[in-house]
Amino acid sequence: MSLWVYLLNAGRSLFEPETLPEPGEGEDGCAPEPNDAGFTAAVVGLGAKLAAADGVVTDDEVMVFSRVFQATEADMPAVRRV
């Protein structure tokens, strides 16, 4: 089940409760592939934009980002560059 179908079904369930999907149904279609470089780059870029939203990236923001998004040592230079 694609993300869009899942969202449409969830919206429809607000008006028709009997259309609610069963627990666990459609979970496979929404998750990114484990090695999806595009998704990873988008998440890292979004984190960088959020950290810079107020104009200054602080050490606390970098520390929290590195706790949540753990990268390998080989990938750290590329993550820092973003």
C-alpha positions as a printed NumPy array, in Angstrom:
array([[  0.   ,   0.   ,   0.   ],
       [  1.498,   3.345,  -1.004],
       [  1.73 ,   6.311,   1.319],
       [ -0.968,   8.161,  -0.637],
       [ -3.421,   5.262,  -0.433],
       [ -2.748,   4.965,   3.285],
       [ -3.355,   8.71 ,   3.808],
       [ -6.54 ,   8.637,   1.738],
       [ -7.847,   5.653,   3.705],
       [ -6.981,   7.364,   6.991],
       [ -8.843,  10.51 ,   5.889],
       [-11.814,   8.469,   4.747],
       [-11.917,   6.693,   8.121],
       [-12.762,  10.027,   9.765],
       [-16.124,   9.89 ,   8.017],
       [-16.507,   6.136,   7.58 ],
       [-15.02 ,   4.332,  10.617],
       [-15.561,   0.899,   9.022],
       [-12.861,   1.719,   6.389],
       [-10.08 ,   1.911,   8.969],
       [ -7.181,  -0.385,   7.963],
       [ -6.308,  -3.345,  10.151],
       [ -3.277,  -2.896,  12.458],
       [ -0.105,  -3.75 ,  10.596],
       [ -1.756,  -3.392,   7.199],
       [  0.197,  -1.211,   4.784],
       [  3.214,  -0.703,   6.996],
       [  5.619,  -2.211,   4.46 ],
       [  4.704,   0.228,   1.695],
       [  5.467,   3.389,   3.667],
       [  8.924,   2.597,   4.993],
       [ 11.988,   3.665,   3.01 ],
       [ 14.448,   1.062,   1.783],
       [ 17.237,   0.456,   4.339],
       [ 19.97 ,   1.766,   2.013],
       [ 17.998,   4.517,   0.265],
       [ 20.594,   7.252,  -0.204],
       [ 18.022,   9.776,  -1.422],
       [ 15.869,   9.399,   1.673],
       [ 18.919,   9.603,   3.931],
       [ 20.143,  12.759,   2.196],
       [ 16.68 ,  14.322,   2.516],
       [ 16.503,  13.579,   6.266],
       [ 20.01 ,  14.938,   6.875],
       [ 19.201,  18.042,   4.819],
       [ 15.946,  18.582,   6.716],
       [ 17.784,  18.282,  10.035],
       [ 20.367,  20.813,   8.851],
       [ 17.643,  23.242,   7.723],
       [ 15.836,  22.917,  11.057],
       [ 19.04 ,  23.557,  12.984],
       [ 19.769,  26.656,  10.892],
       [ 16.194,  27.994,  10.965],
       [ 16.991,  30.565,  13.636],
       [ 20.203,  31.627,  11.878],
       [ 22.713,  29.968,  14.208],
       [ 23.525,  26.273,  14.562],
       [ 24.468,  25.602,  18.179],
       [ 26.539,  22.762,  19.639],
       [ 23.408,  21.471,  21.397],
       [ 21.595,  21.127,  18.056],
       [ 24.53 ,  19.25 ,  16.531],
       [ 24.686,  16.948,  19.565],
       [ 20.958,  16.128,  19.407],
       [ 21.127,  15.552,  15.643],
       [ 24.054,  13.146,  16.036],
       [ 22.169,  11.246,  18.754],
       [ 19.042,  10.831,  16.644],
       [ 20.688,  10.231,  13.253],
       [ 23.625,   7.928,  13.851],
       [ 25.978,   7.611,  10.881],
       [ 29.035,   5.432,  10.435],
       [ 32.47 ,   6.962,  10.883],
       [ 33.034,   6.684,   7.135],
       [ 29.889,   8.739,   6.448],
       [ 30.467,  11.43 ,   9.091],
       [ 32.447,  13.82 ,   6.807],
       [ 29.562,  13.812,   4.294],
       [ 26.968,  14.361,   7.046],
       [ 28.991,  17.253,   8.493],
       [ 29.35 ,  18.782,   5.023],
       [ 25.542,  18.947,   4.69 ]])
